[in-house]
Amino acid sequence: MKIIVGIKRVVDFNVRIRVKSDGSGVDTTNVKMSMNPFDEIALEEAIRLREAGQASEVVAVSIGPDQAQDTLRAALAMGADRGVLIKTDDVLEPLAVAKLLAIIAGEEKADLVLLGKQAIDDDSNQTGQMLAGLLAQPQATFASKVTVSEGMVEVTREIDGGLQTINIPLPAVITTDLRLNQPRYASLPNIMKAKKKPLAVRDVGDLDVDTAPRLKVLKTEPPVQRKPGQLVGSVTELVDKLKTEAGVI
């Protein structure tokens, strides 16, 4: 079984986001970038399946600028066998990303595609579903447990009412949730080995995919800052402030 894992380069989750002064987007100048945490979980699950003898190869695929090679090298250091970078300096929407991943999945004859359920930069939660539609394959989203056996995948997924367990045939597309696993840290020997693992770079223009945006961002602005809290001396003062200042009672 060959597994493809989608990897997105995003602003590190520890970084405090800054909006550009003109409101045109998020300022990424000199900002630390890293692998999308949900994609890291998907990669960990793919590596575990290979270590369990249920997969023969794990291929990490990223779409982005040259700097995304660093993110792919991190994926290779975790345990992926190969990397593929589709090079583009444009910010692509989920549909364009799904189209590109569908081409790679077809070329690689992937049996399973694992993706994070969403990226922490846009929170779209669309790519996996669109990819399954383009490939005409079954999908399982928000996976918190994945078990592969005899051409089938049993997936426990999180829903509003609790947990749901479904069975889908391979090939398939699965998106991963936070509780699926705890990603490993790359060891120093594996980081050194990752430098020698194959990483192919392809230009997005060579894949003949329409990546034109369908949406236009009119303005980006930071959330309104919360007012500082106040200390009150008594319940009477608290009730008075709730009436006169907050207007909630």
Number of C-alpha atoms within 10 A of each C-alpha: 17 19 27 29 33 26 30 27 23 20 20 17 15 9 10 8 15 14 14 15 11 9 14 13 15 16 14 14 8 6 14 12 18 19 23 22 23 23 28 27 26 29 31 23 21 27 25 15 20 19 13 10 10 17 18 14 19 25 26 28 23 24 27 21 16 14 13 23 22 14 23 27 24 21 27 28 22 21 26 25 18 20 25 21 24 24 20 16 11 13 14 16 17 20 21 20 23 23 20 22 25 20 17 17 22 11 9 13 14 22 18 24 27 25 27 29 26 22 21 18 15 10 9 12 17 16 24 28 21 20 26 20 15 15 18 12 16 16 23 24 22 22 25 19 17 18 12 16 10 8 11 14 20 17 22 20 22 18 11 6 6 7 11 13 14 10 16 18 17 20 22 21 28 26 27 29 23 17 13 19 16 11 17 12 11 16 12 10 9 15 17 14 14 24 13 10 15 13 20 12 15 14 13 19 12 9 13 9 13 12 18 12 13 9 7 6 8 8 9 14 14 11 6 6 6 6 6 5 6 7 7 11 7 9 9 10 12 13 15 14 16 13 12 10 9 10 9 9 9
